[in-house]
Amino acid sequence: MYGNAHSQHIGNIIKILHNVRFLFSIGDLEKDDVRDFLPPLYKRALIDACIVSIVYCLENKINLHDPSLMKSDLEKSLERYKEKCLHKGRENNFDDAFQKIKSNYGQQVKVFGEALLKNRKELITDNFGNNIPQLLILSRICFACKQCWGEKISDAIMTHILEAEFQKQNNFLSLKTELEKTFSNSDKGTTPLGMIQRKILHTIEIQKAIKDDKYRKKFVPGKAPLWIINIRPILSVFSPNQAALNYINEHNDGCGIIFIENTYIGTKALIKGQGILPEDWDKLNEAIKKIEPDCWYHPEGTTYSLNGNKAHREKPLSMLDMTALCKLAENNIKNAHLNTNK
């Protein structure tokens, strides 16, 4: 309801399942591999099986609140998937992708503390004032599936979820490499993952992320050149914004906007880097909407603006291109030396 599901919540993993072309068999050459999307009913069966397993544990009073136990079962399931994974020997980032997954899911004590029900502003509590856990996070689901369905069926269910997680991490690492390689020599290039380009515009006021003495992230005023990064990915690449945002954070204090163009179906997306001030981001979106009032979906307070995404296919396709976006950014996001009141 409020979009505050934890990153390891099944609701967010479902979004990955929609974009993954699963690897079903290996050919002599990569072009001979058999890949395809899962049918909708197949995905529904997977998610239903996960939800039923949680209900089974609740009905039978099986403890779902021991993070070490949940972590242990998830790590064992991951190792069994890795042993049988068809990507072994085919992907350059195979070991790094698995290490990233293991690292992301290794801190379940922290995850259990973070994965709580929230509304837009605060935590939701029960009648006794206790925080309410998000039960559908992956480690709980892995444990619950084993309790409900047994290890073999549980591994079959988890194989699909972990395949999606592997491809997500492999996508991230591969695109990160291509961004580093391309932008170290040029501002534009055609890569094995698609076309990428960067425009470096004027210097603006930003909110710079730093760590305090307790390693907590906070924002302080700063200045940086505004980057616009345009990505036109090939069909097998999904969520390219994650690698691009990571690149902007590392190299330009988060001062950038990602412009993704899906050339297969004609949809587009804009994503704000963490360094861009919210008021500048809102002003840019207002300018875009004045030109294309019926094309873009931009919920208030969000860091993204979408044209023609899955939930809003009824919207007309945008004609926005890189040249027009850069011009709008130059006209609506002021130079740093003019922002004396910020």
ChimeraX attribute file (.defattr): number of C-alpha atoms within 10 A of each C-alpha:
attribute: neighborCount
match mode: 1-to-1
recipient: residues
	/A:1	7
	/A:2	9
	/A:3	10
	/A:4	15
	/A:5	19
	/A:6	18
	/A:7	14
	/A:8	17
	/A:9	19
	/A:10	22
	/A:11	16
	/A:12	14
	/A:13	18
	/A:14	16
	/A:15	12
	/A:16	18
	/A:17	19
	/A:18	16
	/A:19	18
	/A:20	22
	/A:21	19
	/A:22	17
	/A:23	16
	/A:24	10
	/A:25	11
	/A:26	15
	/A:27	9
	/A:28	7
	/A:29	8
	/A:30	9
	/A:31	9
	/A:32	10
	/A:33	13
	/A:34	13
	/A:35	15
	/A:36	12
	/A:37	13
	/A:38	16
	/A:39	9
	/A:40	9
	/A:41	9
	/A:42	10
	/A:43	16
	/A:44	13
	/A:45	12
	/A:46	16
	/A:47	18
	/A:48	11
	/A:49	19
	/A:50	25
	/A:51	17
	/A:52	16
	/A:53	23
	/A:54	23
	/A:55	16
	/A:56	17
	/A:57	17
	/A:58	13
	/A:59	9
	/A:60	10
	/A:61	9
	/A:62	13
	/A:63	13
	/A:64	17
	/A:65	13
	/A:66	12
	/A:67	18
	/A:68	14
	/A:69	15
	/A:70	21
	/A:71	22
	/A:72	16
	/A:73	17
	/A:74	23
	/A:75	17
	/A:76	13
	/A:77	21
	/A:78	19
	/A:79	13
	/A:80	14
	/A:81	18
	/A:82	19
	/A:83	9
	/A:84	10
	/A:85	16
	/A:86	15
	/A:87	17
	/A:88	13
	/A:89	10
	/A:90	11
	/A:91	12
	/A:92	13
	/A:93	19
	/A:94	19
	/A:95	13
	/A:96	14
	/A:97	22
	/A:98	19
	/A:99	12
	/A:100	16
	/A:101	17
	/A:102	16
	/A:103	10
	/A:104	12
	/A:105	16
	/A:106	18
	/A:107	13
	/A:108	20
	/A:109	14
	/A:110	11
	/A:111	18
	/A:112	19
	/A:113	11
	/A:114	14
	/A:115	22
	/A:116	18
	/A:117	18
	/A:118	19
	/A:119	11
	/A:120	10
	/A:121	8
	/A:122	8
	/A:123	13
	/A:124	15
	/A:125	14
	/A:126	8
	/A:127	6
	/A:128	6
	/A:129	8
	/A:130	10
	/A:131	16
	/A:132	14
	/A:133	17
	/A:134	18
	/A:135	20
	/A:136	20
	/A:137	21
	/A:138	23
	/A:139	28
	/A:140	27
	/A:141	27
	/A:142	28
	/A:143	25
	/A:144	28
	/A:145	26
	/A:146	19
	/A:147	16
	/A:148	19
	/A:149	17
	/A:150	12
	/A:151	15
	/A:152	11
	/A:153	14
	/A:154	22
	/A:155	22
	/A:156	13
	/A:157	21
	/A:158	24
	/A:159	19
	/A:160	18
	/A:161	20
	/A:162	21
	/A:163	23
	/A:164	22
	/A:165	20
	/A:166	22
	/A:167	23
	/A:168	22
	/A:169	22
	/A:170	22
	/A:171	22
	/A:172	22
	/A:173	20
	/A:174	19
	/A:175	25
	/A:176	18
	/A:177	13
	/A:178	19
	/A:179	23
	/A:180	13
	/A:181	13
	/A:182	17
	/A:183	14
	/A:184	9
	/A:185	9
	/A:186	10
	/A:187	14
	/A:188	16
	/A:189	17
	/A:190	13
	/A:191	15
	/A:192	11
	/A:193	18
	/A:194	16
	/A:195	15
	/A:196	23
	/A:197	19
	/A:198	22
	/A:199	16
	/A:200	13
	/A:201	17
	/A:202	14
	/A:203	17
	/A:204	22
	/A:205	25
	/A:206	26
	/A:207	20
	/A:208	22
	/A:209	18
	/A:210	13
	/A:211	10
	/A:212	10
	/A:213	7
	/A:214	6
	/A:215	8
	/A:216	9
	/A:217	11
	/A:218	11
	/A:219	14
	/A:220	10
	/A:221	12
	/A:222	15
	/A:223	18
	/A:224	21
	/A:225	19
	/A:226	26
	/A:227	22
	/A:228	24
	/A:229	25
	/A:230	22
	/A:231	21
	/A:232	20
	/A:233	23
	/A:234	15
	/A:235	14
	/A:236	15
	/A:237	20
	/A:238	19
	/A:239	15
	/A:240	20
	/A:241	23
	/A:242	18
	/A:243	20
	/A:244	26
	/A:245	22
	/A:246	16
	/A:247	19
	/A:248	21
	/A:249	18
	/A:250	10
	/A:251	11
	/A:252	18
	/A:253	23
	/A:254	24
	/A:255	28
	/A:256	29
	/A:257	28
	/A:258	23
	/A:259	25
	/A:260	22
	/A:261	21
	/A:262	16
	/A:263	12
	/A:264	10
	/A:265	10
	/A:266	13
	/A:267	20
	/A:268	23
	/A:269	19
	/A:270	23
	/A:271	21
	/A:272	22
	/A:273	25
	/A:274	21
	/A:275	27
	/A:276	23
	/A:277	18
	/A:278	16
	/A:279	11
	/A:280	17
	/A:281	21
	/A:282	18
	/A:283	15
	/A:284	18
	/A:285	20
	/A:286	15
	/A:287	16
	/A:288	18
	/A:289	15
	/A:290	9
	/A:291	12
	/A:292	15
	/A:293	13
	/A:294	14
	/A:295	22
	/A:296	23
	/A:297	19
	/A:298	17
	/A:299	10
	/A:300	9
	/A:301	10
	/A:302	12
	/A:303	17
	/A:304	18
	/A:305	18
	/A:306	21
	/A:307	25
	/A:308	21
	/A:309	18
	/A:310	10
	/A:311	10
	/A:312	13
	/A:313	12
	/A:314	12
	/A:315	16
	/A:316	15
	/A:317	18
	/A:318	19
	/A:319	12
	/A:320	16
	/A:321	12
	/A:322	17
	/A:323	9
	/A:324	12
	/A:325	18
	/A:326	17
	/A:327	11
	/A:328	16
	/A:329	23
	/A:330	15
	/A:331	12
	/A:332	17
	/A:333	22
	/A:334	15
	/A:335	18
	/A:336	17
	/A:337	10
	/A:338	10
	/A:339	11
	/A:340	8
	/A:341	4
	/A:342	8
